[in-house]
């Protein structure tokens, strides 16, 4: 096991990039094409994960790869790709596994800054489009898939939240409170930060303290933080 931990360790966080979601991400998001694409890229670019070299030891190497490295899922609504069975090798040594069952460090982006792609009844009937952002409840519920990981006590999860404005960010944090508590109760170590898309100088980047404060007290803390930043 130790030799595979050394061989598969990569120096940088491994990013699972976002991609177009074909339909309702909160209900029945089908990401099979992306999953297949990711698996193919993973196996073809890393010889130490290829069954042609490792044979029956490939599974052990894959488990070490997911266990040893830090992963960044750039859209929580696509996390299903890594919490369901993924076929990673075919042929003589077929391998299927659930990557998240072996991950120990994950950053998941909660993209409250993205528009909801579901057409409203008004736009379907030819009316003018009124841009709306993703429903906050469905957005936070997209993290629910992580409750099913096999070893929650071994998982360090960073939730990186983005929104179009501080008030919208705080709306998301208010809704996120219940899901955060569920994740922690399951045994997952959870941190909450601002995401890379939330660009508001002077706003705290670490958000864990929010969950122990009233919104008014949090806003007072934000003002104090901003004052310190401008000194």
C-alpha positions as CSV (number, residue, x, y, z in Angstrom):
1,X,0.0,0.0,0.0
2,X,2.7,2.5,0.9
3,X,4.5,2.1,-2.4
4,X,1.3,3.0,-4.3
5,X,0.8,6.0,-2.1
6,X,4.2,7.2,-3.1
7,X,3.9,6.4,-6.8
8,X,0.4,8.0,-7.3
9,X,0.9,11.2,-5.2
10,X,0.7,14.3,-7.3
11,X,2.1,17.7,-6.2
12,X,-0.9,19.8,-7.1
13,X,-4.7,19.6,-6.4
14,X,-6.3,17.6,-9.1
15,X,-9.2,19.6,-10.7
16,X,-12.4,18.0,-12.0
17,X,-13.5,20.8,-14.3
18,X,-17.1,21.9,-14.7
19,X,-19.1,21.0,-17.7
20,X,-22.5,21.7,-19.3
21,X,-25.4,20.1,-17.3
22,X,-28.0,18.8,-19.7
23,X,-31.1,19.1,-17.5
24,X,-32.3,19.4,-13.9
25,X,-29.3,19.0,-11.7
26,X,-31.4,18.8,-8.6
27,X,-33.3,15.7,-9.7
28,X,-32.0,13.5,-12.4
29,X,-28.7,14.8,-13.7
30,X,-27.2,12.3,-16.1
31,X,-23.4,12.8,-16.2
32,X,-22.5,9.5,-17.9
33,X,-20.7,11.1,-20.8
34,X,-18.5,13.2,-18.5
35,X,-17.8,10.2,-16.3
36,X,-16.6,8.1,-19.2
37,X,-14.5,11.0,-20.5
38,X,-12.9,11.5,-17.1
39,X,-12.2,7.8,-16.7
40,X,-10.7,7.6,-20.1
41,X,-8.4,10.6,-19.5
42,X,-7.4,9.4,-16.1
43,X,-6.3,5.9,-17.4
44,X,-4.6,7.1,-20.5
45,X,-2.5,9.9,-19.0
46,X,-1.2,8.0,-15.9
47,X,0.7,4.8,-16.7
48,X,0.8,3.9,-13.1
49,X,-3.0,3.4,-13.2
50,X,-3.1,1.3,-16.3
51,X,-4.0,-2.4,-16.1
52,X,-1.6,-3.2,-19.0
53,X,1.3,-2.5,-16.6
54,X,-0.2,-3.4,-13.2
55,X,-2.7,-6.2,-14.0
56,X,-4.5,-7.3,-10.8
57,X,-2.7,-4.6,-8.8
58,X,-4.4,-1.8,-10.7
59,X,-7.3,-1.5,-8.2
60,X,-4.9,-1.0,-5.3
61,X,-3.1,1.7,-7.3
62,X,-6.4,3.5,-8.1
63,X,-7.5,3.4,-4.5
64,X,-4.1,4.9,-3.5
65,X,-4.5,7.6,-6.1
66,X,-7.8,8.7,-4.8
67,X,-6.7,8.3,-1.2
68,X,-3.5,10.2,-1.5
69,X,-4.3,13.2,-3.6
70,X,-6.5,16.3,-3.1
71,X,-9.3,16.8,-5.5
72,X,-11.3,19.9,-6.6
73,X,-14.8,19.4,-8.0
74,X,-15.6,22.7,-9.6
75,X,-19.4,22.4,-9.5
76,X,-21.2,20.6,-6.7
77,X,-24.0,19.8,-9.1
78,X,-21.6,17.5,-11.0
79,X,-20.4,15.5,-7.9
80,X,-22.6,12.6,-8.8
81,X,-19.9,11.6,-11.3
82,X,-17.6,10.7,-8.4
83,X,-20.1,9.3,-5.9
84,X,-21.4,6.6,-8.2
85,X,-19.8,3.5,-9.7
86,X,-17.2,4.5,-12.3
87,X,-15.9,2.0,-14.8
88,X,-12.1,2.7,-14.9
89,X,-10.8,-0.2,-16.8
90,X,-12.2,-2.8,-19.2
91,X,-10.9,-5.9,-21.0
92,X,-8.8,-8.5,-19.2
93,X,-8.8,-6.7,-15.8
94,X,-12.2,-4.8,-15.6
95,X,-12.3,-2.3,-12.7
96,X,-15.2,-0.4,-11.3
97,X,-15.2,1.7,-8.2
98,X,-16.7,4.7,-6.5
99,X,-13.9,7.3,-6.4
100,X,-15.4,9.3,-3.4
101,X,-15.3,6.2,-1.2
102,X,-11.5,6.5,-1.3
103,X,-11.0,10.3,-1.3
104,X,-9.7,11.9,1.8
105,X,-9.5,15.6,0.7
106,X,-12.1,17.3,-1.5
107,X,-12.8,20.9,-2.4
108,X,-16.3,21.3,-3.8
109,X,-17.5,24.6,-5.4
110,X,-21.0,25.6,-4.5
111,X,-21.7,27.9,-7.6
112,X,-24.5,30.2,-6.5
113,X,-23.2,32.7,-9.0
114,X,-24.4,30.7,-12.0
115,X,-27.7,31.2,-13.7
116,X,-30.4,28.5,-13.5
117,X,-30.6,27.0,-16.9
118,X,-34.1,25.6,-16.5
119,X,-36.5,27.6,-18.7
120,X,-39.5,29.1,-16.9
121,X,-43.1,28.8,-18.2
122,X,-42.9,32.4,-19.3
123,X,-39.8,31.9,-21.5
124,X,-41.1,28.6,-22.9
125,X,-44.2,30.5,-24.1
126,X,-42.1,33.2,-25.8
127,X,-41.9,35.7,-23.0
128,X,-38.9,37.8,-22.1
129,X,-36.2,36.0,-20.1
130,X,-35.6,37.2,-16.6
131,X,-32.2,35.8,-15.5
132,X,-32.5,33.8,-12.2
133,X,-29.8,32.1,-10.2
134,X,-29.8,28.5,-9.2
135,X,-32.3,27.7,-6.5
136,X,-30.5,27.9,-3.2
137,X,-32.2,24.8,-1.7
138,X,-31.3,22.6,-4.6
139,X,-27.8,24.0,-4.7
140,X,-27.1,23.0,-1.1
141,X,-28.9,19.7,-1.5
142,X,-26.4,18.8,-4.3
143,X,-23.9,18.1,-1.4
144,X,-26.2,15.3,-0.1
145,X,-24.5,12.8,-2.3
146,X,-21.4,13.1,-0.1
147,X,-23.3,11.6,2.8
148,X,-23.1,8.2,1.1
149,X,-19.3,8.0,1.1
150,X,-17.9,4.8,2.5
151,X,-15.5,6.3,5.0
152,X,-16.9,9.7,6.1
153,X,-14.6,9.9,9.1
154,X,-11.6,10.0,6.8
155,X,-12.9,12.8,4.6
156,X,-11.8,16.4,4.8
157,X,-14.3,18.5,2.8
158,X,-13.9,22.2,1.9
159,X,-17.1,23.8,0.5
160,X,-16.2,26.9,-1.5
161,X,-19.2,29.2,-1.9
162,X,-19.6,31.7,-4.7
163,X,-22.4,34.3,-5.2
164,X,-23.0,37.5,-7.1
165,X,-23.1,39.7,-3.9
166,X,-22.4,39.4,-0.2
167,X,-26.1,39.4,0.6
168,X,-26.7,36.5,-1.8
169,X,-23.7,34.6,-0.3
170,X,-25.3,35.0,3.2
171,X,-28.6,33.7,1.8
172,X,-26.7,30.6,0.7
173,X,-24.9,30.2,4.0
174,X,-28.2,30.4,5.8
175,X,-29.6,27.5,3.7
176,X,-26.3,25.6,3.9
177,X,-26.4,25.4,7.7
178,X,-28.6,22.3,7.8
179,X,-26.6,20.4,5.2
180,X,-23.3,21.4,6.9
181,X,-24.6,20.0,10.2
182,X,-25.6,16.7,8.5
183,X,-22.2,16.3,6.9
184,X,-20.5,16.9,10.2
185,X,-22.8,14.6,12.0
186,X,-21.9,11.9,9.5
187,X,-18.3,12.3,10.5
188,X,-17.0,14.5,7.7
189,X,-14.6,17.3,8.6
190,X,-16.1,20.4,7.0
191,X,-14.7,23.8,6.2
192,X,-16.5,26.6,4.4
193,X,-14.7,29.3,2.5
194,X,-15.5,31.8,-0.3
195,X,-15.1,30.5,-3.8
196,X,-12.7,31.9,-6.4
197,X,-15.6,33.5,-8.3
198,X,-16.7,35.5,-5.2
199,X,-14.5,38.6,-5.6
200,X,-15.3,41.1,-2.9
201,X,-12.2,42.6,-1.3
202,X,-12.5,43.0,2.4
203,X,-15.0,40.1,2.8
204,X,-13.7,37.2,5.0
205,X,-12.6,34.2,3.0
206,X,-13.1,31.8,5.9
207,X,-16.8,31.4,6.6
208,X,-17.0,28.8,9.4
209,X,-17.7,31.4,12.1
210,X,-20.9,32.4,10.2
211,X,-22.7,29.2,11.4
212,X,-22.4,30.2,15.1
213,X,-23.6,33.7,14.7
214,X,-26.9,35.5,13.9
215,X,-26.9,37.2,10.5
216,X,-26.6,40.6,12.2
217,X,-23.6,39.5,14.3
218,X,-22.0,38.1,11.2
219,X,-22.4,41.3,9.3
220,X,-20.9,43.2,12.2
221,X,-17.9,40.8,12.0
222,X,-17.6,41.4,8.2
223,X,-17.5,45.2,8.9
224,X,-14.8,44.8,11.5
225,X,-12.8,42.5,9.2
226,X,-13.1,45.1,6.4
227,X,-11.9,47.8,8.6
228,X,-8.8,45.8,9.6
229,X,-8.1,45.0,5.9
230,X,-8.1,48.7,5.0
231,X,-5.8,49.8,7.9
